[in-house]
């Protein structure tokens, strides 16, 4: 029995033409989505969006450049912890947080959930574990957002059973069956960040979802196979892998129109 609810914890702004070449250079809103999943194992989050710690961690250089390049807007009531409390869910009730990758708009709220175990790809964690200064900034990583006991609470997705994906997910071939019940399947989406994780699931009503994190920023990108401006390549861990992943998602979209493909910065209104 799986239910999913999409929420957003703040947003950043960036010129539209950076992600959709040919469009206006005016700044548009990129909401920081996260998902609340009800599963037999308990309450699960897919990412957390921003938290107010982002402002604390970007007060000084070099991290201040992060906030200057992607201005962030967040009201206290918009944080993941605040929204869950409004839904009657206490922080201690979150059993797992699935981390798509370690950029600040995805891990901002990790410290708010003291009982949660973290699920991520080991390759993703290894890529940021010891990064500092400008190298961390380029990777979009703010170390102060990480819980001190992260390594005691992390479970690496590579340790779950690797499975062959069903044909309806072609051209993706392999995933990892989280919890061993076939409900939540982790799929690697390389390019934007090392070890970026997507999540495939089917809810109680048979509706299929593929949460693709930042494999692209807007739905139009995968629907029309639109690559961002070349300058955006500077933000990617692997620009070639980014394009290959986006091609696969475009093919998946054309092959499986009933699949709900959800980028982390698409609108949920």
C-alpha positions in Angstrom: 0.0 0.0 0.0 1.7 3.1 -1.2 0.5 6.7 -1.3 2.5 9.8 -2.4 2.0 13.5 -1.8 4.1 16.2 -3.4 5.1 19.2 -1.4 7.5 22.1 -1.9 9.9 23.6 0.6 10.8 27.0 -0.8 12.1 27.9 -4.2 15.0 29.5 -6.1 15.0 31.7 -9.1 17.1 31.6 -12.3 16.9 32.9 -15.8 14.5 30.8 -17.9 16.8 30.8 -20.9 19.5 29.0 -19.0 17.3 25.8 -19.0 15.2 26.5 -22.1 17.4 28.2 -24.7 15.5 30.6 -26.8 13.1 31.7 -24.0 13.3 34.9 -22.0 16.2 35.8 -19.8 13.8 36.8 -17.1 14.1 34.9 -13.8 11.5 32.2 -13.1 10.6 30.2 -10.1 12.1 26.7 -9.5 10.2 25.1 -6.6 12.1 22.7 -4.4 9.8 19.7 -4.4 10.0 16.8 -2.0 7.7 13.8 -1.7 5.9 12.3 1.3 5.4 8.6 0.8 3.2 6.3 2.9 4.6 2.8 2.8 4.1 -0.4 4.9 7.5 0.4 6.4 6.2 3.8 7.6 6.5 7.4 6.5 9.3 8.1 3.9 10.5 11.3 2.4 12.1 11.7 -1.1 14.4 14.6 -0.4 13.5 17.5 1.9 13.7 20.7 0.0 15.3 23.8 1.5 15.5 24.7 5.2 16.4 28.0 7.0 19.9 26.5 7.5 20.6 27.4 3.9 20.7 31.0 4.9 23.0 30.3 7.8 25.4 28.2 5.6 25.6 30.9 2.9 26.4 33.9 5.0 30.1 33.9 4.2 32.3 33.3 1.2 32.7 31.1 -0.7 29.3 29.6 0.1 27.7 33.1 -0.2 28.2 32.7 -4.0 25.7 29.9 -3.9 23.0 32.2 -2.6 23.9 35.0 -5.0 23.8 32.7 -8.1 20.5 31.0 -7.1 18.6 33.3 -4.8 16.5 31.2 -2.4 13.1 32.1 -1.0 11.6 30.2 2.0 9.0 31.0 4.6 9.3 29.2 8.0 5.9 27.5 7.4 7.2 26.1 4.1 9.9 23.9 5.5 9.4 20.1 5.4 9.2 19.8 9.1 6.6 22.5 9.4 4.4 21.1 6.6 4.5 17.6 8.0 3.5 18.9 11.4 0.5 20.6 9.8 -0.4 17.2 8.4 -0.2 15.7 11.9 3.1 13.9 11.3 5.9 14.4 13.9 9.6 14.5 12.8 10.3 11.3 14.7 7.7 9.4 12.6 9.8 9.7 9.4 11.4 6.3 9.1 13.5 6.9 6.0 14.7 9.8 3.8 15.7 8.8 0.3 18.3 11.3 -0.9 18.3 11.8 -4.7 21.7 13.7 -4.4 23.5 16.1 -2.1 22.6 19.6 -3.4 21.4 22.0 -0.8 17.8 22.1 -2.1 17.5 18.4 -1.6 19.2 17.9 1.8 18.3 21.1 3.5 16.0 19.5 6.1 18.0 16.3 7.0 18.8 17.5 10.4 15.1 18.0 11.3 14.4 14.2 11.3 16.4 12.6 14.1 15.1 9.1 13.8 15.2 8.7 10.0 17.6 6.5 8.2 19.1 7.8 5.0 19.1 6.0 1.7 21.4 7.1 -1.1 23.9 5.8 -3.6 27.3 5.2 -2.1 28.9 6.7 -5.2 26.9 9.9 -4.5 28.0 10.2 -0.9 31.6 9.3 -1.7 31.7 12.1 -4.3 30.9 14.8 -1.7 32.2 13.3 1.6 35.5 15.2 1.9 34.8 18.2 -0.4 35.5 21.6 1.0 35.7 25.2 -0.2 35.3 26.0 -3.9 35.2 22.3 -4.8 32.2 21.8 -2.5 30.6 25.0 -3.9 30.9 23.7 -7.5 29.3 20.4 -6.4 26.4 22.4 -4.8 27.2 20.9 -1.4 26.9 22.6 1.9 28.5 20.4 4.6 26.7 22.2 7.4 23.4 20.7 6.2 24.6 17.1 7.0 23.7 15.5 10.3 26.8 14.7 12.4 25.9 11.1 12.7 25.0 10.6 9.0 27.3 7.7 8.5 25.7 5.8 11.4 22.3 6.2 9.8 23.0 5.8 6.1 22.0 2.8 4.0 23.5 2.6 0.5 21.1 1.6 -2.3 23.8 -0.5 -3.9 23.4 -2.9 -0.9 19.8 -3.6 -1.9 18.9 -6.3 -4.5 19.7 -5.3 -8.0 16.8 -6.1 -10.3 16.0 -6.0 -14.0 13.4 -3.3 -14.6 10.1 -4.0 -16.3 9.8 -3.4 -20.0 7.6 -0.3 -19.5 10.7 1.5 -18.1 12.8 0.9 -21.2 15.5 2.2 -22.0 16.4 2.0 -18.3 17.5 -1.5 -17.5 18.5 -1.9 -13.8 17.2 -0.7 -10.5 17.5 -1.5 -6.8 14.5 -2.9 -5.0 14.3 -0.8 -1.8 12.7 -2.9 1.0 12.4 -5.9 -1.2 8.7 -5.6 -1.9 8.9 -4.1 -5.4 7.1 -0.9 -4.3 10.0 1.5 -4.4 12.8 1.1 -7.0 15.9 3.2 -7.1 17.3 4.0 -10.5 20.6 5.7 -11.1 20.4 8.9 -13.2 24.0 10.1 -13.8 25.1 13.4 -15.1 23.7 16.2 -13.0 25.4 14.9 -9.9 27.5 11.7 -9.2 25.2 9.0 -8.0 22.0 10.9 -8.5 19.0 8.7 -7.7 15.6 8.5 -9.3 12.7 6.7 -7.7 10.0 4.6 -9.5 6.8 3.6 -7.7 3.2 2.7 -8.2 0.6 4.0 -5.8 -2.6 2.3 -4.5 -4.6 3.4 -7.5 -2.1 2.0 -10.0 -0.7 5.4 -10.9 3.0 5.2 -11.9 5.5 7.8 -10.9 9.1 8.3 -11.8 10.8 10.9 -9.6 13.8 12.1 -11.7 15.3 14.7 -9.3 17.5 17.1 -11.3 17.9 14.9 -14.4 16.2 17.9 -15.9 14.8 21.0 -14.3 11.5 21.5 -16.1 9.1 19.0 -17.7 9.4 20.6 -21.1 13.0 19.6 -21.2 12.3 15.9 -21.2 9.1 16.2 -23.2 10.8 18.1 -26.0 14.4 16.9 -25.4 15.7 20.4 -24.8 19.2 20.7 -23.4 20.1 23.7 -21.2 22.6 26.4 -22.2 26.1 25.2 -22.6 27.2 27.4 -19.7 25.1 25.1 -17.5 27.6 22.3 -18.3 29.8 23.9 -15.6 27.2 22.8 -13.0 27.1 19.2 -14.1 29.3 16.3 -12.7 29.3 14.8 -16.3 27.8 16.8 -19.1 27.9 13.8 -21.5 26.1 11.6 -19.0 23.6 14.4 -18.4 22.6 14.4 -22.1 22.4 10.6 -22.3 20.2 10.5 -19.2 17.9 13.1 -20.6 17.7 11.2 -23.9 16.6 8.1 -22.1 13.9 10.0 -20.1 12.6 11.5 -23.4 12.4 8.0 -24.9 10.7 6.7 -21.8 8.2 9.5 -22.0 7.4 8.7 -25.6 7.1 5.0 -24.9 5.1 5.3 -21.7 2.7 8.3 -21.8 0.9 7.0 -18.7 4.0 7.3 -16.5 4.1 10.5 -14.4 7.6 11.8 -14.7 8.4 14.4 -12.0 11.4 16.6 -12.0 12.2 18.1 -8.6 11.7 21.7 -9.9 8.5 21.2 -11.8 5.3 22.9 -10.7 2.8 21.0 -8.5 0.0 23.6 -8.7 
